[in-house]
Amino acid sequence: MSYLVGKYKKKVDSKSRLLLPAEIRAIINTDPDPYLYIRVVPDLPLAIVFPPETYSQLQSKYRAFPIGNPYRLQFYALMVAHARTVDKDGRVNIPGFPTGAAVVVGNGDSFYVTTPKLQELLESNTEDLGAGDSIYSLEDTLFALLAKEEGSP
């Protein structure tokens, strides 16, 4: 798979649909799996979108856990529950995402969707917040930045 790169200004319509940038559609349309796996982040206007190849790599990691393991259960609850197809017009439904302006940012093997305000906050941060290396790193960083902006310790 090619790397998903770039930053695109888009809009989310009243049905929570986002028209994907043509550059991203061109990459993800080459995969026979029709789904995008979406990690909707609670309490943030943020959705991390995993194309099938990336999802498959994550799935193999979590599949190694026993069936009843809470990490495995959480992974499937968060990812499979929000699996979506891209419609014929190149739109994908982002459940619960606010209507209006959005920013789509390529993140290598995935991409994320957020609001312009949250993206600006992320880009203006120059310090390492120690979020770590996981599928939760981006949201951990954003929560830390929001807390810092609001004056929380």
LINQUI-V732709 format. One record per backbone hydrogen bond with DSSP energy under -1.0 kcal/mol. CO is the residue of the C=O (numbers start at 1). NH is the residue of the N-H. E is the energy in kcal/mol with one decimal. If there is no record, write none. Layout:
CO;NH;E
CO;NH;E
This chain:
4;108;-2.3
6;106;-3.2
8;104;-2.7
10;102;-2.8
12;100;-2.6
13;16;-2.0
16;94;-3.4
17;13;-2.4
18;92;-2.2
21;25;-2.5
22;26;-2.5
24;28;-2.5
25;29;-2.3
27;30;-1.1
28;31;-1.4
36;84;-2.8
37;50;-3.2
39;48;-2.5
41;44;-1.4
44;46;-2.2
46;41;-2.6
47;113;-2.7
48;39;-3.4
49;111;-2.1
50;37;-2.8
51;55;-2.6
52;56;-2.7
53;57;-1.5
54;58;-2.2
55;59;-3.2
56;60;-1.9
57;61;-1.2
58;62;-2.1
59;63;-2.5
62;65;-1.3
66;69;-1.9
69;73;-2.5
70;74;-2.5
71;75;-2.3
72;76;-2.2
73;77;-2.4
74;78;-2.7
75;79;-2.4
76;80;-1.3
80;83;-1.7
84;36;-3.2
87;90;-2.3
90;20;-2.6
91;87;-3.0
92;18;-2.7
94;97;-2.0
100;12;-2.9
102;10;-2.9
103;114;-2.2
104;8;-2.8
105;112;-2.2
107;109;-1.2
108;4;-3.8
110;107;-3.1
111;49;-3.7
112;105;-2.7
113;47;-2.2
114;103;-3.0
115;119;-2.4
116;120;-2.6
117;121;-2.1
118;122;-2.2
119;123;-2.6
120;124;-2.0
134;137;-1.5
136;140;-2.6
137;141;-2.5
138;142;-2.4
139;143;-2.6
140;144;-2.2
141;145;-2.5
142;146;-2.6
143;147;-2.4
144;148;-2.2
145;149;-2.6
146;150;-2.1
147;152;-2.9
